[in-house]
Amino acid sequence: MSDKKNIITIDGPAGSGKSTIAKILARELRFNYIDTGAMYRAITLLAIRNGVDPEDEETIVGLAKKSVIKLDSSSADENSYTSINLNNENVTMDIRSAEVGAAVSIVSKLSGVRKHLVEIQRSLTSNGNAILEGRDTGSVVCPNAILKIYLTASLKERIKRRKLQLKGKGQASDDAAIKREIQNRDRIDSTRKDSPLIIPENGVIIDTSKMAIKEVVEKIKNLYNERTDFKNKA
Ligand code: DC
């Protein structure tokens, strides 16, 4: 157990509650919050802005390697996004556009993009005390994390949450379109060849469909405390 890093990973499908939970936990545990999805979104934005086809791996990897992505989660609370800087420009809201949302699953299939971002993500966690959130953070990025969570929720609940999120942003929503978007992302994210969304080895599955946010946070904190107690006694 002693080689386990003080890192918590949270993976799961869109709408399972990962970001909200990860941000609260990071604040309460004083951990660094690493939103890996935001990094895939930033590379996708880079491709769109440069007019590159989202499947053109070589060009996208070339652009990514010449770029600097910075995450600043210091002010992130559960109602705001991690602040993202791409080549010194704040793109926090740009990476949340529908256009980026539609292309991000395609760009994140590219192995070269994944390799590049996984390296950055690992360097961000080298000091421990981090919470990573994404699709492969427990299976690929930090398989040695002290606690690996797989969050999930029913499709119905995930549609409801996405609707609320859009409403909060003052955007119109259509149930059928949201359902299609979520199912499409689930399919691409879990069937891609490189680092598909899976339950990581020794991962703890938490179905959040009928749980309040607070309950999920407490459950993860208890699991984390049990593991660190065990580690300190070992
Ligand atoms: O968590 P999100 O919705 O912001 O993630 C956007 C996309 O990025 C998601 O559909 C798949 C991809 N992604 C990934 O492939 N691996 C990660 N670790 C995180 C996100």
Boltz pocket constraint, residues with backbone or C-beta under 6 A from the ligand:
constraints:
  - pocket:
      binder: B
      contacts: [[A, 14], [A, 36], [A, 37], [A, 38], [A, 40], [A, 41], [A, 104], [A, 105], [A, 108], [A, 109], [A, 133], [A, 134], [A, 135], [A, 136], [A, 137], [A, 185], [A, 189], [A, 195]]
      max_distance: 6.0
